[in-house]
Amino acid sequence: MITVMQELIRVGKLDDIGGAFAISELSTMVSSSNHIKYHAQIVKDKAIARRIITLTSLVQDKAFEQTGDISETVEFLEKSITEVNTNTSEISSITLADAIKKSTDKAAEIQSLREKGIDISIKTGLTELNREFNGGFRAPDLIIIGGRPSMGKTQFALHFAKHAAYSNKQVLFISIEMTASQLADRLLLEDDRISMYNLRTGNLSNDEWGYLDKRAGELYNLNINIADNHNIRYINNIKSEARRMKRKDKLDIMFIDYLGLIRTNMKFGTRDLEIGYITGELKNLAKELNIPIVLLSQLSRPPKGISVKEPQLEDLRESGNIEQDADVVMFIHRPSYYDPTVTNSLGESWD
């Protein structure tokens, strides 16, 4: 009672709640300190209930106003629900000492998990790339995979998604360009004994059906969810789906194919500004949900008559903001696609 009253006096709220007498009455409602956790949970639940009441009131006001885009109201609702659910709505700074303690505690946790055979990084499936990424994909990084048309960006993303799922990670694949069935075909056709032509024209041999069944069995139980609805191209819908999957504890990493097809419901002077807004929102989403996000991006085509060189950061189409928001940018490049005479150091074709 004494410490509670002292704190209420300090913040000038003692009289607002009815004075010391009200505090003494409250104390009679607690039969024993043995039940302190139970009573504390009641207080917490009531606080969350008040936040929900406030939230629903704000959403009603926004819905009745009808002055803004309704998708912004939906996003506000989705984000607020996530904040209530994860108890992260309050914004506060922390001291450097607290930050250092968090960092060392995290390092100790990683070490402990590693000793138990658990790796918090998400493996790429490529040993050298895992080394470059200090173990694999990590939250809350925004990773850009850039490449010119027909370089294999989608196939690479599927490779990464598949290996993340092999590591028992929950994967969300946002497919704006292709349908879920088309992506499934690509995974099945990684077995080169299955002919794409035969698969798509209904001419599979008995052997090919056997290979197909085996491949389907290998992929069937992977934790990969694919969002391919025609409205998934809007950034608000992408964020909404990611938050929904995170609330269901079904999201460890997200892939998006691809940046150039993402749209907003806002008006920008140039596409560059819109792209910058999109990448900024995706970086914030990665931090909010504490997941890595892998975003595919198209590279600009070189002018006619100019030989195609190894991709550079300036080749990222439509916006310099991409490299500003990204934590990692990597490029897919096949010299032999443009020049069949190009060979590697062994004298073999790059393909």
Summary of the structure (lengths in Angstrom):
residues: 351
radius of gyration: 26.3
end to end distance: 76.5
largest distance: 90.4
contacts: 942
relative contact order: 0.11
helix: 54%
strand: 11%
